[in-house]
Amino acid sequence: MQTYSGPVDIRLDGKVALVTGGSKGIGRAIAERFSSAGASVMISSRKADALAKVAAEMSASGAPVAWHAANAGDPLAAEACVAATVERFGGLDILVNNAATNPHFGRMIDIDQSMVAKTVSVNQQAILAWTQFAWRAAMSQAGGAVLNISSVGGLAVEPGIGWYNVTKAAVVHITKQLAYELGPLVRVNALAPGLVKTDFARALWEPAGELVASRLPLRRIGEPDDIARAALFLVSDAASWITGHVLVVDGGAMVMPSGGV
């Protein structure tokens, strides 16, 4: 099946975007799309060396790109990263809460409590913390758009990643609550990706990727840029009357009779 790789005629000229988990996978694809659309982009993740490499590659075309290492689950690091973004680019218009973790694969009933806490910290509490800091530093005055990355797993039940999906379900409700509280200045939406070919999800697609793809209505597993193009739309002025929405981007998995892949 073909994928679309041509230009998306949506612009973010003059906008400043901060993308957590921006050094690889979906986060990197989103950062690249935003940069190509004219935004100044700050990417963040835990590893400085990976960030520096990606920022250098993105900046090769002359795009304004910066990086700041931060553990998404550390509120102090989050606050420092938001402050660095405002200092570097003079504001903050777009926040993408993409960073996530999944330290446990298996039955939810068997998960260790330390893993419970870590998953909640990065996948759930961090969404609120980063949005709070973005609001206080810039968006409460200038407005903006927040995009949270949830998952189709947060909308259904599946084996192996139950607790991860619980935190992604929480992201859906956090998105709606913040959309209610922060309007009309700030729009808050979420994406719910299906199975995407990233290192993070490798255990879910690599053993039988062709089989999984054959069961989907669109007959292919997602690519990071599938999610990035949807992200570009939701944070842009093209979506100016959309807030509190969760957009599923899953190749049709949620319309399958089983309810998922």
Secondary structure, DSSP 8 states (H G I E B T S, - for coil): -----S------TT-EEEEETTTSHHHHHHHHHHHHTT-EEEEEES-HHHHHHHHHHHHTTT--EEEEE--TT-HHHHHHHHHHHHHHHS---EEEE--------B-GGG--HHHHHHHHIIIIIHHHHHHHHHIIIIIHHH-EEEEEE--GGGGS--SSBHHHHHHHHHHHHHHHHHHHHHTTTEEEEEEEE-SB-SSTTHHHHSTTHHHHHHTSTT-S-B-HHHHHHHHHHHHSGGGTT--S-EEEESTTGGGSTTS--
